[in-house]
Amino acid sequence: MLNFESVIGLEVHAQLKTRTKTFCGCSTQFGAAPNTNVCPVCLGLPGALPVLNKKVVEMAIMAGLAFHSQIQPVSVFARKNYFYPDLPKGYQISQYELPICTGGYMDIQTSEGTKRIGIKRVHIEEDAGKLVHQGADAIAGATSSLVDLNRACTPLIEIVSEPDLRSPEEARVYMETLREILVFIDICDGNMEEGSLRADANVSIRPKGAVPLGTRTEVKNLNSFRSVERAIKYEISRQTEVLKSGSKVIQQTRHYDDAAQKTQALREKEESHDYRYFPDPDLTPLRIHPEDIERIQKELPELPQIKRGRYQQSYGLGKFECDVILSDVNVMRYFETTAQKVEPVSVKELAKWIIGDLNALTKEARQSFSSIKVTPDHLIQLVTLIQSGKISGKIGKEVLSEVFKSGEDPERIIQRSGAVQISDTGALREIVDHIVMAHPEVIAKVKRGKTQSADFLIGQVMKKTKGMAKPDLARQMILEKIASL
Amino acid sequence: MKEIQKDLFFKSAIELSRLLREGQLTCTSLLDAFYAQIEQVDSSIKAFLRLEKNRAYEEADTINTRFQKGDALPPLAGIPIALKDNICVQNSQTTCGSKILENYISPYNATLVNKLKSHSLIPIGKTNMDEFAMGSSTENSAFYPTRNPWNSDYVPGGSSGGSCAAVAIGEAPLAIGSDTGGSIRQPASFCGVVGMKPTYGRVSRYGLVAFASSLDQMGPISRTVEDTAHLLNVICGHDPHDSTSSPASVPDFTAALHRGVQGLKIGVPSELFNESIQSKVKASLEQGLNRLKEGGATWEVIPLPVVEYAVPTYYIIAPAEASANLARFDGVRYGYRNKEAQTLKNMMKQSRGKGFGREVQRRIILGTYALSSGYYDAYYLKAQKVRTLIKEAFQKAFAKYDVIITPTSPTLPFRFGEHTQDPLSMYLADIATIPVNLAGLPALSIPCGFAKGLPIGMQLIGKAFDEETLLAAGHWFQTVTNFHKQTPNVISIGKKIKHQNSTLNK
């Protein structure tokens, strides 16, 4: 019985977070009224010409550097020709034979350990517009389609992996890792559901140990990491069945249906499209100088994998803590700002508060760490107060809530509400003495050897001091008092 | 005023400018004169597709006021100018001579148009052309053909036939055309006027409806080389809207006019000075060359064999680029859309099939084929390599010579219908002009003779960015010859056309 192995490659399109479009000055701002972020260039009006947005190039280089790719000193824009209503010029400006980045890799962590996935290339291209179908959700059954060209000409990078992935899980992890990197170097929002990150999968299977690749199918319409994994899983088992039944896998494009969790062929007979690529004569070859690459490399934010290592080494954080911190760029930034202000040994405790109580408060209030009122200084102040014994952990949580709401200094809140943990022995001793004397039966019990009975008195002290007494200190005082009687 | 009126429309722009400055004319009366001439002759010549009277008179008013105030105004202020209809003018129809854009109104101005306006020239209307600039006779206009003002049985050349005929017949002192394979120079030659294609990148292409992006350039059409130099000053310059626009500095082209031709070294490619050139054309050219020799220039015949490959190379590269440039005309957002079609594919097919003329469709198919999988290497890639060889051959020649001179056209102007049945024979009309576009060089066509009452043009080709040498030689030539001062017989035109109309097929 033949055992098959699956061979998977992913083509990912990432929307770049530039302010303006790839070849014109129109805004890329999402959510504008249809056809308002447009001009002759992105509308493809007769006579209009493209002019390259330098920021797009910078971001593409950043991506290439993050993937350890070769940044090509000369790359060429090419026209990819096809007709569709959302493609105003009847061609897409992309890159073909000479892309801006070639080669590279990305390491992923799977259940089997670290694996290096090759990157074939990264190139720049413009996005198409959007079709809004009327009368139905998709083209089938729609009465008409409205063309919105706000998105036309917005910048994309296409990242093509080598077919090094071997399982649906690996594909999902690849996507998650890729997303993390793009978000961290701040060039993409990385939101698959909103379309700022899109993936197509190329899937084939071959007998285990065989070298030549099997016939591959392209799977489209993957709108989440989960879809990526599920679609590929389905496709692998489908292809396995096909081969086992003695048939051949047909090279075709298949559409993933998340509701049904299966892939379907888009057309009966696949006509492979001839895009007639040729260098775009309206644009000059893109030349990149080593100085620019060096500068961008220097300015490149630290990659998440590097951060993980650093957090573990310097602060002793565990995997779970790293995951939570790195899951959100704003949490990460908050954490790092805080960590920089204290000694490394103090960081772990601060991390606990960040990923615990502060995270919970932020999530509940539907806010972002970039805009909460609790500043890193506030947090450090609070944790210092707790660690020095001035207030209890329990009080600390309440104070944090207060700071979260008002943005006031923890010290001031504590002073105002008199919540300073009473460790002032004088005042406490008075209270303790009074309470002990009020409970002769407890004194008797404790004297007989039942020290636990003192706990009741501790409770009373806490009640009297409105929870501000240090419990250990109160206990000690109670026992001392009883012993002295 | 009446005397001035009579030959006003055959004066050069600079002469008219002087009259304006001297107060002998107002901008408005100047417009009156030219619109009157258009009224008189254009029903026969049909150089114009549409006139912009309202706007022109508004502009004239504004500039009049400035003249009266004594404002310092640029040399060509107040001068009427005709624009080829593939140049975008804001809130104005821009049809490219095609049914597919018959009602298209551009929402923006070409950079060139903005430059004309900031120098106070007055666009007076849009001129006829071969559809999407594809043609050498203006017979491919979807609307009507333009007649050669020298003989209405003959074509004015193309694709800027309308612009050149308009200047030749005094409907405008200046015009702008576009040149991809000779479309300014050849019709200029056929119409006995001056036409120039500047170095590729000199003039912004933003707002010129693209035919072949790596070859297209707009350029001036005028009666004199002096006018050409002034107009070049207006339209040249780097444009951030055009990535192929050159950052090279723009000199004052008029400063070069009086250099003369002493010591000028002229090369004449043998391939364009042999039996492939009509004998009368060759004779005129030779006379012209000897005239230049009298001025102190030297000329000799040189081999330039790559010229033989220019036409095939061009007819792969230009249609290939055009096939992509014209893909935007799909009936979706603007232009003609076929409403009967029931599917998306058919809508696009029918809109393009009915909206584009035969020659345009022919070239789109040619270009698509040349780029298609399996043929790209053999055709497009190969053509680009040959193009490099052509560039290099010119560079080599320019190491020894200052200017290369050829006839602009291998033949005298031809009759209507003479080449319409055989596209290839039409393509060969551009054998002398095409190499220039492939090499990206500047070239000037000036009248250098007549035969059978039809004009002959001399083409001067220069080094990249060396328009000045061409202007100097052309201007000198015009100080010692009168070909550019000849004018077609206006009165007879009306009569002859009435008689001829019935014999014309289109």
Interface residues (C-beta under 8 A of the other chain):
Chain A: P40 L43 G44 L45 P46 G47 A48 L49 P50 V51 L52 R79 N81 F83 P85 P88 K89 G90 Y91 V147 D274 R276 F278 D280 P281 D282 L283 T284
Chain B: I87 C88 T94 C96 L101 Y104 S106 P107 Y108 A110 R205 Y206 G207 L208 V209 A210 A212 S213 S214 P240 H241 D242 S243 T244 A320 E321 S323 A324 L326 A327 R328 F329 D330 V332 R333 Y334 L344 M348 T368 L371 S372 S373 Y376 Y380
